[in-house]
Amino acid sequence: MRLSWHDLGTPRADKAHGKTVDIRGWPTASLGLARSDYFVVTAEASCCAGCVPNNPLAVIEVFADRELDLNGGALNLSGTLHVETSDPQQWRYQLRGARQAAGLKRRALLAASPLFCLPVPAMAQTDGMAVDLHSHGGNLIRASYGREGLLDVAGPMKQGGMSTVCLCIVGDSPVVGVTNGRLRPQRDPRPGELYKFSSTQFTKLHELARTQSMSIVKTAADLRAARSGSPTVIVTSEGADWLEGKIERLDEAYQRWQLRQLQLTHYRPNELGDIQTEPAEKGGLTDFGAEVIRRCNSLGIVVDVAHGTFDLVKRAVATTTRPLILSHTALSDRPYPWTRLITSDHARAIASTGGVIGIWPVQTVSNISSYAESFARMVNVVGIDHVGIGTDQLGLQGPSSMPSYGDLPQLAAALRSKFNDADAAKLLGGNYRRVFEACLA
């Protein structure tokens, strides 16, 4: 039987105990192994072993007949399903005697995959001018630790019509980890530690761009010229922790690494301000955070307030002279504690600067159609000029409704079923291009 990720935790999966099942998933092994006969699979690629969901209903433990290649992307697997109910500390689902199956037949794939929610003839083109506001594509984080090599990001971009991605290093990566199912700071960084590791990550980002023949966008004209046939990268940092309170490092990153987009905070309350997923301790945006925004405005760096608290955002709005972005989130007027979702007021604050909010393909989003509906909900709150794409590719802890840039034409088709061509083009990249040009003018 064909097992869907949506079946896990339901009677359908439990009743499959002892049966032969087929599943498609992304592999992760301990210690960054490239080949193994034991690993876990998830519905969406993880950035590292530490980011495998801390949820026994979202992971399948795989015991294969032989070592399998784990660096080739998602695997089609077949084996005997074992449902573990006696030990709550174990993963609930195991695939025993697993082997790599041949590619699925088209009929089975259309029936099984939530990405194929649109008729194939309805898939639309993107005109080669789409922009992802937030991406970890290419396996950049794991590669920066030396655990694995870089993955192909330019190929899927060409396939799907994505012209530009804001490719992120992670400013607090060495000091955050998963605790009780969510990413949290684990310790204080050593002096200079985050600055040093940021240099490693920036170096790896430039290597990815060079080896995959992707130009680095440094000016508004570069972005206007970008097309999917020759994908481009905007050098981005998720978290400014590596500044370590030293404003001069911002100028250095602008010149040395061509940094053109900076997210102020990530999963660690830092020198710039508070975050959504930890108790507030700095009153929102700090004075240093305000200084960083003013310097970004002066240099020509897009300021991203993703992960920041509403108090941080309100002071950022009052400080900036350029549009802000919030690169990856979704709308909820009744958010849970520690959520990364935002309220309507939070969203309107970003829009008041002329900025853009990138929509996440996560949370209640289960397929491309529901992902497009998330765009529509945000448009209803802030207007058509203030919404864009924020996939957080390879940075999510849970499933993604758009795990590959090759799926972008389906999103374009879904958006064009809700908006006219001109408005869909704004959502796919036009809005971000306007903000980028305004920030770099």
C-alpha positions in Angstrom: 0.0 0.0 0.0 1.1 3.6 -0.6 1.6 5.4 2.7 1.1 9.2 2.8 2.8 11.4 5.5 -0.7 12.6 6.3 -1.5 9.0 7.3 1.0 9.0 10.2 -0.8 9.2 13.6 -4.1 7.9 12.1 -5.7 4.5 12.2 -4.8 3.9 8.6 -1.1 3.9 9.4 -1.5 1.8 12.6 -3.6 -0.8 10.7 -0.7 -1.1 8.2 1.5 -2.8 10.9 3.2 -5.8 9.3 2.2 -4.8 5.8 4.4 -3.9 2.8 4.2 -0.1 2.3 5.7 2.4 -0.1 6.8 5.9 1.2 8.7 8.8 -0.3 10.8 10.8 2.2 14.0 12.8 2.8 16.7 10.8 4.6 18.8 12.0 7.5 21.6 9.9 9.1 23.7 10.6 12.2 27.1 12.1 11.8 26.2 13.3 8.3 26.8 9.9 6.7 26.6 9.9 2.9 25.6 6.2 2.8 23.9 4.0 5.5 21.6 1.1 6.1 20.1 2.9 9.1 18.6 6.4 8.9 15.3 8.3 9.4 13.1 9.8 6.7 10.9 12.9 7.0 8.3 14.5 4.7 10.7 17.4 4.0 14.5 17.8 4.0 16.1 18.7 7.3 19.0 21.2 7.5 20.8 18.8 10.0 20.2 15.8 12.2 19.4 18.2 15.1 16.4 19.6 13.1 14.7 16.2 12.6 11.2 16.9 14.2 10.9 16.0 17.8 7.6 14.3 17.0 7.3 10.5 16.8 4.4 10.9 14.4 6.5 12.9 11.8 9.5 10.5 11.4 10.0 7.0 10.1 13.0 5.0 11.3 14.5 3.0 8.3 16.3 -0.3 8.5 17.5 -1.0 5.0 18.6 -4.3 3.4 21.8 -2.6 2.3 23.5 0.8 2.5 21.7 3.5 0.4 22.9 6.7 -1.0 21.6 9.5 1.2 22.8 12.5 -0.8 20.6 12.1 -3.8 17.5 13.9 -2.4 14.2 12.2 -1.6 14.0 8.4 -1.6 11.2 6.1 -2.8 11.3 3.3 -0.2 9.4 0.0 0.1 9.5 -2.2 3.2 7.5 -3.7 6.0 5.9 -1.2 8.4 6.3 -1.8 12.1 4.3 0.3 14.5 6.0 0.7 17.9 3.5 1.2 20.7 5.3 -0.1 23.8 8.1 2.4 24.1 7.2 6.1 24.0 10.9 7.1 23.7 11.2 5.4 20.3 10.0 6.6 17.0 6.6 5.2 16.5 7.1 4.0 12.9 9.8 1.7 11.5 10.3 0.6 7.9 12.1 -2.8 8.1 13.8 -4.6 5.3 13.6 -1.4 3.4 14.8 -1.1 -0.2 14.9 1.7 -2.7 11.9 1.4 -5.0 11.8 2.5 -8.6 10.2 5.8 -9.4 6.5 5.9 -8.9 4.2 5.5 -11.8 2.6 8.8 -12.8 -0.9 7.6 -11.8 0.3 6.7 -8.3 2.2 9.9 -7.9 -0.7 12.0 -8.9 -2.9 10.1 -6.4 -0.4 10.2 -3.5 1.4 13.5 -3.6 -0.3 16.6 -2.0 1.7 18.8 -4.4 -0.3 17.5 -7.3 -3.4 19.3 -6.2 -3.8 21.0 -9.6 -4.5 19.5 -13.0 -1.3 19.2 -14.9 -2.5 21.4 -17.8 -3.1 24.2 -15.3 0.5 24.4 -14.3 1.6 27.9 -15.2 4.9 29.6 -16.1 6.5 32.2 -13.8 8.0 34.4 -16.6 11.4 33.6 -15.1 11.2 36.5 -12.6 10.3 34.9 -9.3 12.1 35.6 -6.0 12.3 33.6 -2.8 12.7 35.9 0.2 14.2 33.3 2.4 16.1 30.1 1.5 18.6 27.6 2.9 18.7 25.8 -0.4 21.8 23.9 -1.5 22.4 22.3 1.9 24.5 25.4 2.9 24.3 24.9 6.7 25.4 21.2 6.8 28.1 22.0 4.2 29.4 24.8 6.4 30.0 22.3 9.2 31.8 20.0 6.7 29.3 17.3 7.3 28.1 17.0 3.7 28.6 18.6 0.3 26.6 21.2 -1.4 23.4 20.2 -3.2 22.1 21.4 -6.5 20.0 24.5 -6.1 20.5 26.1 -9.6 19.0 23.1 -11.4 15.6 23.1 -9.6 15.5 26.9 -9.9 15.9 26.6 -13.7 13.3 23.8 -13.8 10.7 25.7 -11.9 11.4 29.3 -13.1 12.8 30.8 -9.9 15.2 33.5 -10.9 16.6 34.7 -7.5 16.8 33.3 -4.0 17.8 35.2 -0.8 20.3 32.5 0.3 20.9 32.5 4.1 23.8 31.9 6.4 22.6 31.4 10.0 24.1 33.9 12.5 23.5 31.9 15.7 23.9 28.4 14.3 26.7 27.1 16.6 24.7 27.9 19.8 21.1 26.9 19.0 19.6 23.4 19.1 16.3 21.5 19.5 14.9 21.3 23.0 11.5 19.8 23.6 10.7 20.0 19.9 11.6 23.6 19.3 14.8 25.5 18.4 16.2 27.3 21.4 19.6 28.8 22.5 21.7 26.2 24.2 24.6 28.3 25.5 26.2 31.7 25.3 28.6 32.1 22.4 32.3 32.4 23.1 33.8 35.8 22.1 34.4 35.9 18.4 32.8 32.4 17.8 29.9 33.6 15.8 31.9 36.1 13.8 34.4 33.4 12.9 31.7 30.9 11.9 29.9 33.5 9.8 33.0 33.8 7.7 33.0 30.1 7.1 29.3 30.2 6.0 29.8 33.2 3.8 32.7 31.5 2.1 30.6 28.4 1.5 27.8 30.5 0.1 30.1 32.1 -2.4 31.5 28.6 -3.3 27.9 27.4 -4.0 27.3 30.4 -6.2 30.5 30.0 -8.1 30.4 26.2 -8.6 26.8 26.4 -9.8 27.4 29.4 -12.0 25.0 31.6 -10.1 25.6 35.4 -10.2 25.5 37.3 -6.9 23.1 40.2 -6.9 24.7 43.4 -5.7 22.6 46.2 -7.3 19.0 46.8 -8.2 20.0 46.5 -11.8 21.4 43.0 -11.2 18.0 42.0 -9.8 16.1 43.5 -12.6 18.2 41.6 -15.1 17.8 38.2 -13.3 16.1 35.4 -15.2 15.5 31.8 -14.3 17.7 30.6 -17.1 20.7 32.1 -15.2 19.7 31.9 -11.5 21.0 34.4 -9.1 21.6 34.7 -5.3 21.2 37.6 -2.9 23.7 37.1 0.0 21.6 37.0 3.2 22.2 36.5 6.9 19.5 35.0 9.1 20.4 36.7 12.4 23.0 39.4 12.9 24.6 37.7 15.9 28.0 37.7 14.3 28.1 41.5 14.6 28.6 40.9 18.3 27.8 44.5 19.0 30.3 45.9 16.5 28.6 48.0 13.8 31.8 48.2 11.6 31.3 44.5 10.8 28.2 45.4 8.8 30.3 47.5 6.4 32.8 44.7 6.2 30.1 42.1 5.3 28.7 44.5 2.7 32.1 44.9 1.0 33.7 41.6 1.5 30.7 39.2 1.2 28.3 41.4 -0.8 25.7 41.1 2.0 22.5 42.7 0.7 19.8 41.4 3.1 20.1 41.1 6.9 17.6 39.5 9.3 18.1 41.1 12.7 17.4 38.1 15.0 16.9 34.4 14.8 16.5 31.8 17.6 18.6 33.6 20.2 17.8 37.0 21.8 20.8 38.9 20.7 22.4 42.4 20.9 19.7 43.7 18.5 16.5 42.6 20.3 13.9 40.1 21.3 12.5 37.1 19.4 9.1 35.6 19.2 10.1 32.2 20.5 11.7 33.2 23.8 10.6 35.5 26.7 11.2 39.2 26.0 14.1 40.6 27.9 15.3 43.6 25.9 12.1 45.6 25.4 11.9 44.9 21.7 14.5 46.5 19.4 17.6 47.7 21.2 19.5 50.9 20.6 22.2 48.9 18.8 19.4 47.2 16.7 18.2 50.7 15.7 21.8 51.7 14.8 22.1 48.6 12.6 18.8 49.5 10.8 20.0 53.0 10.1 23.4 51.8 8.8 21.6 49.2 6.6 19.4 52.0 5.2 22.6 54.0 4.5 24.6 51.2 2.9 21.8 49.6 0.9 21.0 46.4 2.7 17.4 45.1 3.0 16.3 44.8 6.7 14.4 41.6 7.6 12.5 41.6 10.9 11.5 37.9 10.8 11.6 36.2 14.2 11.5 39.5 16.0 8.7 40.4 18.5 5.9 42.8 17.6 7.6 45.3 19.9 10.8 45.0 17.9 8.9 45.5 14.7 7.1 48.6 16.0 10.4 50.3 16.9 12.0 49.1 13.6 9.1 50.7 11.7 9.7 54.0 13.6 13.4 53.8 12.9 13.7 52.8 9.2 13.6 55.1 6.2 13.3 52.2 3.8 10.8 49.4 3.4 11.1 46.4 5.8 10.5 42.8 4.9 9.4 39.9 7.1 10.7 37.1 5.0 8.9 33.9 6.2 5.8 33.7 8.2 2.0 33.2 7.9 -1.1 35.0 9.3 -2.9 34.0 12.5 -5.0 36.4 14.6 -4.9 33.9 17.5 -1.3 32.7 17.5 0.0 30.1 20.0 2.7 30.9 22.5 6.2 30.8 20.9 4.7 30.9 17.4 6.4 32.3 14.4 3.1 33.4 13.0 2.0 37.0 13.1 -1.2 38.9 13.7 -2.9 41.3 11.3 -1.5 44.3 13.2 2.0 42.9 13.0 1.5 42.4 9.2 0.1 45.9 8.7 3.1 47.4 10.5 5.4 45.9 7.8 3.1 47.0 5.0 3.1 50.6 6.4 6.8 50.9 5.4 6.0 49.8 1.9 7.5 46.4 2.8 6.7 42.8 1.9 5.8 39.7 4.0 7.0 36.3 2.7 4.5 33.5 3.0 5.7 30.2 4.6 4.6 26.9 3.0 4.1 25.4 6.5 1.7 25.2 9.5 -1.8 24.4 8.3 -0.6 24.5 4.7 -0.9 21.0 3.3 -0.7 21.4 -0.4 -0.1 24.0 -3.1 -3.7 25.1 -3.1 -3.8 25.8 0.6 -0.4 27.5 0.3 -1.9 29.9 -2.3 -4.8 30.4 0.1 -2.3 31.7 2.7 -1.2 34.3 0.2 -4.8 35.3 -0.3 -5.4 35.7 3.4 -2.4 37.9 3.8 -3.4 40.0 0.7 -6.8 40.5 2.3 -5.1 42.1 5.3 -2.2 44.1 3.8 -3.0 44.4 0.1 -1.6 43.0 -3.1 1.6 45.0 -3.0 2.9 43.6 0.3 3.1 39.8 -0.1 5.7 37.5 -1.5 7.3 34.0 -1.3 9.3 32.8 1.7 9.9 29.1 1.4 12.5 28.6 4.1 13.7 25.7 1.9 15.8 23.2 3.8 15.3 25.2 6.9 11.9 23.9 8.1 11.4 21.5 10.9 8.2 20.1 9.4 6.7 19.3 6.0 6.6 21.9 3.2 3.9 22.2 0.6 6.6 23.4 -1.9 9.8 21.4 -1.1 11.4 22.1 -4.5 11.7 25.1 -6.7 10.6 22.7 -9.5 7.1 22.9 -7.9 7.0 26.7 -8.5 4.8 26.5 -11.7 2.1 24.8 -9.6 2.1 27.8 -7.2 2.0 30.2 -10.1 -1.0 28.4 -11.4 -2.7 28.4 -8.0 -2.1 32.1 -7.6 -3.4 32.8 -11.1 -6.6 31.0 -10.2 -7.1 33.6 -7.4 -5.5 36.8 -8.9 -5.0 38.3 -12.3 -1.7 37.9 -14.1 -0.3 41.3 -13.0 -1.1 40.7 -9.4 0.2 37.1 -9.4 3.4 38.5 -10.8 3.7 40.9 -7.9 3.3 38.0 -5.4 5.8 35.8 -7.3 8.6 38.4 -7.2 7.5 41.9 -8.3 6.8 43.2 -4.8 10.2 42.1 -3.5 12.0 43.6 -6.5 10.3 47.0 -5.7 11.5 46.8 -2.1 15.0 45.7 -3.1 15.3 48.7 -5.5 14.0 51.1 -2.9 16.5 49.8 -0.3 19.5 50.0 -2.6 18.6 53.3 -4.3 
